[in-house]
Amino acid sequence: MWVGFHIVSRLSTAQSMTAWDVAALRFVGAFLTVLPFALWRGPPRIAPGRALGVLLFAGFGFPLCAFAGYQLAPAAHGATVMAAGLPVGTALLGVAFGVARIDGRRALSLAVVVAGSVLLAAATGGGAWEGAWKGDLLFLAAVLSWSAYTIMVQRWRLPALDSMLAIGLMAAPAYLPVWWLALPSTIGQAAPAAALFQAVFQGAFAAVLAGLLYTKAVTLIGPGPTTMVGAAVPALSALAAWPLLGEALPPLGLLAVLLVSAGMALGVAAPTPAAAGRVDPPVPRT
């Protein structure tokens, strides 16, 4: 689903949709997906202030910045910057809030990830992708938003289902009036099938299902291992974008993607919870 998110989000630029349109479709799809669960289970069991924080960072910050970034940069950039930035951003925020520490192995893996990201920017900074660095900055903002959400999940012990219910139920009512009245839109030019596909994938799969699994993983194994399990995402996204989107990377760009994947794999292979950046004991299962 992570790989699919990068490919499908980049695909939207060829489907006559603005980033704001894709976000609207995502929020509508998520709302319709969680509504039956909310009617069956009741409203999300999260304090209002915490629900607002989840909405701002995971509901709005991450997708809006990511979709805007894909208007400017290719899929391999988004996959690499976001997959690489997530463990780095989460580790730094975890240290800042006292919920994680970085040992030597972890520091080495993060350094390799950063080096690969810099190499990617250098390898694909011109030609058809000139100006892609602006999209990369938006990807970085997106991943920092998701890192903040990751720390919230750990600090507040947020239940996965309640988190997704909060995002799904609140995002659409808050965003759609603003989008309809004030934001640029070309959705009327998009094919109905393309709009439906974006709504289903972005809403049901990328927002609700992927978010549910990710949040549950953070509560079970901690933010360190969870953010590192995306080691294969940059390479798979780059390989998929080549035939599907026609976005071929130069040899140095492919090397950069592989370097990022190697750094993330090194982080996943950390043998102890401390090496994964976790200092709190796991929650006992009942």
C-alpha positions in Angstrom: 0.0 0.0 0.0 2.9 2.4 0.7 4.3 1.7 -2.8 0.8 2.1 -4.3 0.3 5.4 -2.5 3.4 6.9 -4.2 2.5 5.6 -7.7 -1.2 6.5 -7.5 -0.5 10.0 -6.0 1.9 10.7 -8.9 -0.6 9.3 -11.4 -3.1 12.0 -10.3 -1.0 14.6 -12.1 -1.8 12.9 -15.4 -5.5 12.6 -14.5 -6.4 16.4 -14.7 -6.6 16.8 -10.9 -5.0 19.3 -8.6 -3.4 18.3 -5.3 -6.4 19.8 -3.6 -8.8 17.6 -5.7 -6.9 14.4 -4.7 -7.1 15.4 -1.1 -10.9 16.0 -1.4 -11.3 12.5 -2.9 -9.2 11.0 -0.2 -11.2 12.6 2.5 -14.5 11.6 0.9 -13.3 8.0 0.5 -12.1 7.8 4.0 -15.3 9.2 5.4 -17.5 6.7 3.6 -15.2 3.9 4.7 -15.2 4.7 8.4 -18.9 5.8 8.6 -20.3 2.2 9.0 -17.8 1.5 11.8 -18.7 4.7 13.6 -22.4 3.9 13.4 -21.7 0.4 14.7 -19.1 1.2 17.4 -19.8 4.8 18.3 -17.6 8.0 18.0 -13.8 7.7 18.4 -12.7 7.3 22.0 -10.0 10.0 21.9 -9.9 13.2 23.9 -10.9 16.2 21.7 -7.6 17.9 22.0 -5.7 14.8 21.0 -8.1 14.1 18.2 -7.4 17.6 16.8 -3.7 17.0 16.9 -4.1 13.7 15.0 -6.3 15.5 12.4 -3.9 18.3 11.9 -0.7 16.2 11.4 -1.9 12.8 10.1 -5.2 13.9 8.5 -4.2 17.2 6.8 -0.4 17.8 7.1 0.8 14.6 5.6 -1.5 14.1 2.6 -1.8 17.8 1.6 2.0 18.2 1.5 2.6 14.9 -0.2 0.0 15.5 -3.0 1.4 19.0 -3.6 4.9 17.5 -3.8 3.8 15.1 -6.5 2.8 18.0 -8.7 6.5 18.9 -8.8 8.6 15.7 -8.4 8.5 12.1 -9.6 7.4 9.1 -7.7 10.9 7.9 -6.9 11.6 11.2 -5.1 8.5 11.0 -3.0 9.1 7.4 -2.0 12.7 8.0 -1.2 12.4 11.3 0.7 9.3 10.2 2.7 10.5 6.6 3.4 14.0 8.0 4.4 12.7 11.0 6.2 10.2 9.1 8.4 12.7 7.2 10.5 15.0 10.2 10.7 12.2 12.6 11.7 10.7 10.2 14.1 14.0 9.4 15.8 14.8 13.1 16.3 11.4 13.9 17.6 11.5 10.9 19.9 14.8 12.1 21.3 13.4 15.6 21.8 10.4 14.3 23.7 12.3 11.7 25.7 10.6 8.6 24.3 13.6 7.3 22.2 17.4 7.2 22.0 19.8 6.7 19.2 22.6 4.2 19.6 25.5 3.7 17.2 23.8 1.2 14.9 20.7 3.4 14.6 22.9 6.4 13.9 24.8 4.6 11.2 21.6 3.5 9.5 20.1 7.0 9.6 23.4 8.4 8.2 23.2 6.0 5.3 19.6 7.0 4.6 20.4 10.7 4.6 23.4 10.1 2.3 21.2 8.2 -0.2 18.6 11.0 -0.2 21.3 13.7 -0.9 22.7 11.5 -3.7 19.2 11.2 -5.2 18.7 14.9 -5.2 22.1 15.4 -6.9 21.5 12.7 -9.5 18.0 13.9 -10.5 18.2 17.7 -10.0 18.1 18.8 -13.6 16.7 17.9 -17.0 13.0 16.9 -17.0 12.9 17.1 -13.2 14.5 20.5 -12.8 12.9 22.2 -9.8 12.0 18.8 -8.2 13.7 20.1 -5.1 10.6 22.1 -4.3 8.6 18.9 -4.3 11.2 17.3 -2.1 10.8 20.1 0.5 7.0 19.4 0.4 7.7 15.7 0.9 9.9 16.5 3.8 7.1 18.6 5.4 4.7 15.7 4.8 7.0 13.2 6.5 7.6 15.5 9.5 3.9 15.7 10.0 3.6 11.9 9.9 6.6 11.7 12.3 4.8 13.9 14.7 1.7 11.6 14.5 3.9 8.6 15.2 5.2 10.2 18.4 1.6 11.0 19.4 0.6 7.4 18.9 3.5 6.3 21.2 3.1 9.0 23.9 -0.7 8.9 24.1 -1.1 5.1 23.4 -3.7 6.0 20.7 -5.9 3.1 19.6 -5.5 2.4 15.9 -9.2 2.2 15.1 -10.1 5.3 17.1 -7.4 7.2 15.4 -8.6 6.3 11.9 -12.2 7.0 12.9 -11.2 10.5 14.2 -9.4 11.3 10.9 -12.0 9.8 8.7 -15.0 11.5 10.3 -13.5 14.9 10.8 -11.4 15.6 7.8 -14.1 15.6 5.1 -16.5 18.0 6.9 -13.7 20.4 7.7 -11.9 20.3 4.3 -14.6 20.0 1.7 -16.3 23.4 2.2 -12.9 25.2 2.0 -12.0 23.2 -1.1 -15.3 23.9 -2.8 -15.3 27.6 -2.1 -11.6 28.7 -2.2 -9.1 26.1 -3.6 -8.1 25.6 -7.2 -9.8 22.6 -8.8 -9.8 20.9 -12.2 -11.7 17.9 -11.1 -14.5 18.6 -13.6 -11.9 17.7 -16.4 -11.0 14.4 -14.8 -12.6 11.1 -16.0 -15.2 9.8 -13.5 -13.4 6.5 -13.4 -10.1 8.2 -12.5 -11.8 10.2 -9.7 -13.5 7.1 -8.3 -10.3 5.1 -8.4 -8.5 7.9 -6.4 -11.3 8.1 -3.9 -11.3 4.3 -3.3 -7.6 3.8 -3.2 -6.6 7.0 -1.3 -9.6 6.9 1.1 -10.1 3.2 1.9 -6.6 1.8 1.4 -4.0 4.5 1.7 -5.8 6.5 4.5 -7.8 4.1 6.5 -6.4 0.6 6.1 -2.7 1.6 5.8 -3.1 4.1 8.6 -4.8 1.4 10.8 -2.0 -1.1 10.2 0.7 1.5 10.7 -0.8 2.8 14.0 -1.2 -0.7 15.3 2.4 -1.5 14.5 3.6 1.5 16.4 1.7 0.3 19.5 3.1 -3.2 19.2 6.7 -2.8 18.2 7.4 0.9 18.7 8.1 3.8 16.2 11.7 2.8 15.5 11.1 -0.6 13.8 7.8 0.5 12.3 9.4 3.4 10.5 12.2 1.3 9.3 10.2 -1.6 7.8 9.7 0.5 4.7 13.2 -0.3 3.5 11.9 -1.8 0.2 9.5 1.1 -0.6 11.9 3.4 -2.4 13.4 0.7 -4.6 10.0 -0.9 -5.4 8.4 2.5 -6.1 11.3 3.5 -8.4 11.0 0.2 -10.3 7.2 0.4 -10.6 7.3 4.1 -11.7 9.6 3.2 -14.6 7.1 1.2 -16.7 3.9 2.6 -15.2 4.7 6.3 -15.2 7.6 6.4 -17.6 9.8 7.9 -14.9 13.2 6.2 -15.5 16.0 7.0 -13.0 19.6 7.5 -14.2 22.1 4.9 -12.9 23.2 7.3 -10.1 19.6 7.8 -9.1 19.0 4.0 -8.9 22.2 3.7 -6.7 20.8 6.4 -4.4 17.5 4.5 -4.0 19.4 1.3 -3.2 21.5 3.1 -0.7 18.4 4.4 1.1 17.0 0.9 1.1 20.2 -0.5 2.5 20.3 2.1 5.3 16.7 1.4 6.3 17.3 -2.4 6.2 20.2 -1.9 8.5 17.9 -0.1 10.9 15.3 -2.9 10.7 18.0 -5.5 11.5 18.8 -3.8 14.9 18.7 -6.7 17.4 17.3 -5.1 20.5 14.4 -2.7 21.3 17.0 -0.1 22.4 18.7 -0.3 19.1 15.4 0.3 17.4 15.1 3.6 19.3 12.6 2.4 22.0 13.1 2.8 25.7 9.6 2.1 27.1 8.6 -1.5 27.8 5.9 -3.0 25.6 2.3 -2.8 26.7 1.2 -6.2 28.2 -1.4 -8.0 26.1 -4.6 -8.8 27.8 
